[in-house]
Amino acid sequence: MPRKLKSPNEAELDKARLERRLEEGLEETFPASDPVAVTEPARERAGRKKPREEK
């Protein structure tokens, strides 16, 4: 399904939201050695099992 193109105003709002989230993340984690993650990790699907680690 093709994505809907955003208007210039919507794109600017998205950019501003992202910028605010990054700034908040920086302020909340300062000082720290790890950089702020822009994306969130994907969730695991229900029913999928993790492979067992060999010892």
Secondary structure, DSSP 8 states (H G I E B T S, - for coil): -------HHHHHHHHHHHHHHHHHHHHHH-S-SS---SS------TT--------
